[in-house]
Amino acid sequence: MTARGWPECSGREIRAACRAGAFDGPTAGAARGFAQVNVVILPACDAGDFAEFCRRNPKPCPVLEVTSPGRVEPVRLAPGADLRTDLPRYRVLRQGRCVDRPKDILSVWRDDFVAFLIGCSFTFETALLEAGVPVRHIEEQRNVPMYRTGVACTPAGAFAGPLVVSMRPMNPEHVEVARRVTAAVPRVHGAPVYVGDPTALGIADLARPDYGEAVTVRPGEVPVFWACGVTPMEAILRARPEIAVTHEPGHMLVTDVRDIDLREPINET
């Protein structure tokens, strides 16, 4: 299922649809105007090192909320939500391997789980559209393409790995507009990390993303890359904790926070 037909819903309505099993697809374009977040859930014994990994790598890992152990409700971003059921789809990882992609995690939830809610670039896409910048994966009803890069994150404890980026192709005249619009939301990855030739990031083929789906790149367009919240998943794969849960890439928790409330004034001087 795609987000077609869901753009006018609220975050609460999207979460209710996820909980009921009525929505299980990528959330790009859904509940426009409401902030979306990546979710990483770890045992408390691993949470300290992961928190430090996020602190050292704020561009791909801008933490917006951390729950106390065992708490399923993110009270700041989505009061009343249940982190066990309110995402469209999850990934369950054991010892660095993905073992399941369920629609809920009721059967694996533990009282020592700590959840990290991390800013997501889907949050700024409404602002891009309002500024006249087309968003190709929304146009084509696909999941955003995401790529591992050759850029290493700063490690913390067992957590280390490559920066993952999302990509949006656009005409050259839109690049500066996109930079300005997204720089205003550093808590959801902020401005692009790179514009242009993907091989400079170690990406060999835009038609073969590591996560998500490829989109059309038209003649004359340039690829624009943003830090991506799938970066923590790569770090978890290398850290190999006993168990971890993340969102399925592109399948975010939609919050009650308005994306406009995350925007900050930008000094253009």
N, C-alpha and C positions, 0 to 999 in steps of 0.2 A: 504494500500500500504506500502511495506517495502522499505528500501534503496537499495535493489538489483537493479543493473543497473545504480545507481547514484554515485558510488564512485569516478568517474573521473570528475565529474562536479565541477564547482567553486561555491563559496558561492553565487555569484550573480545569477548564473543559477538556483540554488536550490530555491532562493527567488522568482525568476520569475516564476518558476513552481508552487510554493505555491500560488502566486498571481493569476495565471491563473486557479487554482484548479486542476492542474495536479499532485500535490504531496501533500498528506495529512496524511502521516504515520510517524512513528518514524524516527529520523534522524541519529541514530547510524550507522556508516559506510558510510554515505553520504558525498560527497565533502571532501574526505580524505585530510588532510593537512590544512584545514581551521578551525579556532576556532569556536566553537558553544557556545551559551550563553542561560541561563535561562532568562525569562522576567517576571517582576512583574510591574504592572501598578496600580497606586493608585491616588486618588484625592490629590491635593497639601496639603490639611489640614491634611492628614495622613502621608505624605511623610517624615516629620521630624522625627517622632518616628520610622518609618521603617528604615530610614537611620541609626539611632542610634542602632537599633536591629542588622543591618548588621555589624556595627562597633564593637559591642560587641561579635559577633559570626562570625569572619572572615573565619573560616574553611568551614562552609556550605554556607556562604554568601559573597564570594569575589566580591565586586562590581567593574566592569570594566568601566561602563559609566552610567551617570544619565542625562536624558534629561530635558530641561526646560519645564515648563507647556505648554501643548498643542502641543508640537513639536512631529511629527511622524517620523522624520528621525534621527537615531543614527549616527551622522556625524563622530564620531571617529572610530567606529567599522564597519559600513556598510553604507558608503555614498550612497545616492539615495534610500535606503531601506524605506519601509513604515511599521511601527510597527502595523498598523491596518490590514494588508493583507499578510505579508511576512513570517508568521509562518505557519506550516502545520495545526495546530489546537490549539485552545485556550480553557481556562476555564473562564467563567464569574461567579463571586461569589457576591452574595448580602446578606448582614447581616450574613456572615459566611456560606452560603449555595451555592453549585454549582447549578446554574440554567440553564446553557447552555454550550455546547461544540462546538462552531461554527468554521467555517473555516476562518472567518474574523470577525473583531469587528467594522466595519464601522458604524453600527447602534447604538452602545453604546458609541462611542468615545466622549470624552468631552474636552473642552478647558482647563480644569484645571488638566488634567491627567499628571502625572509625571511617566516616565518609568525608571526602574532600570534594567540594563543588568548585569547579574551575571554569573561568570565563571561556566563552565559545564565540567564534567569529560569526556564527549565524546571527548573533545579536545585532551586528552592525549592518546586516544586509538590507533591512528596511531603510536605514539612512542612505545607503548607496542608491537604492531604487528611487528614493525621494529626491536625490541629487541628480537623477538622470543617468546613473551608471547601471547598465543592464547587468544582471547576474545570470550567467549562462546555465548553471546547473538548475536554477529555479525555472528558467525558460524551458529547459529540456526535461524537467521533472526527473532529475537524476540526483543521486547522492554526490556531494562535492568530491572532486578528486583530491586525494591526499598522497604525499610522497615522502619516503625516507630520504634524508639528505646525507651528504658527506660531512656535515657540520656536527661536531660532537658537543653535547651538553656538558656542563660542569657537574662532575659526579658528587654524590653524597652518600657515604656508606656503601651499600651494595647497589644503589641506584645510579645507573649511567646509561648512556645510549645516544643515538643520533637525534637531532632535531627533525621533527616531522612538520611538513608545511601543507597548507591547503592552497589551491590554485584557482584563480578566476581570470580568464582571458578577457581583454578589453581593447578598445581602440586607444591609440597613444594619447589622444586628447582627453581621455577619461582618467588617465593614470594619476595626474596631480590632484584631481578632484577626489579620487578614491583615497589617495594618501592623506589629504586634509581631513576628510570625513572620518576615516578610521583612526587617525592620530588622536582624535577627540575621545576615544574609548580605550585607553590603555588597559583597563581591567578586563577587556575581552580581546586581548592580543594586540590592539593598537595598530599602528601603521605597518605597511608591508615590510618584510625583512629583505626582499629582493625583487627586482623587476628585470625581466629579460631572459637571456639564454639559460635554460635550465641546467645545462651541463656544468655551469659554474657552481651549482649546488650539488653536483654529483648525481643529477637526475638524467638518466639516459634516454627515456622515452615518455613523453607526456601521455601517449595513448595507453600506457600500462601503469596506472597508479597502483600503489601498494595497498591503499584502502579506498573505498568509495568507487566511483565510476568515472570513466573518461568522458569528457565533454568536447564539443566541437571547438576547435581553434581556427578561426577564419583567416584568410590571407590578410596580411597587414596588421593583425592583432598581436599584442604582446602578452605573455603570461605574467601575472602578478601573484606573488607568493606571500602568504601570511603564516606566522608561527601557528601551530595547530595543537589542540589539546589531546591529540592522540600520542603526542610525545611521551607522556607518562606511561602509556601502555608499553611502548618500546623499552622504557626503563624497567618496568615490572618484568617483562620477558627475560631480561638479563639478570635481574636481581633474584628471580626464582623464589619468591616467598611461598610458604606453604599453600596459601590461597589468596586470591585477590579477585575483585569483581570490578569491571569497568562498564561504561556504556558501550554498546556496539557502535563503531565509528559512524557518525552522522545521525545517530539516534539519541537525541539529547533529552535531558530533563528540562521542560519548559516551566519557567518560574512565574511568580506573580509580580516581579519587578519590571517596571517599564524600561525599555532600552534607553529612552531619553534621560532617565534618572542616572544612568551610568556615564553619560557624556560629560566631558570636562572642557572648560574654555581653552582654546589653543592660542598661544602667543605667536603671532606671525612675524614678529620683528626679529 
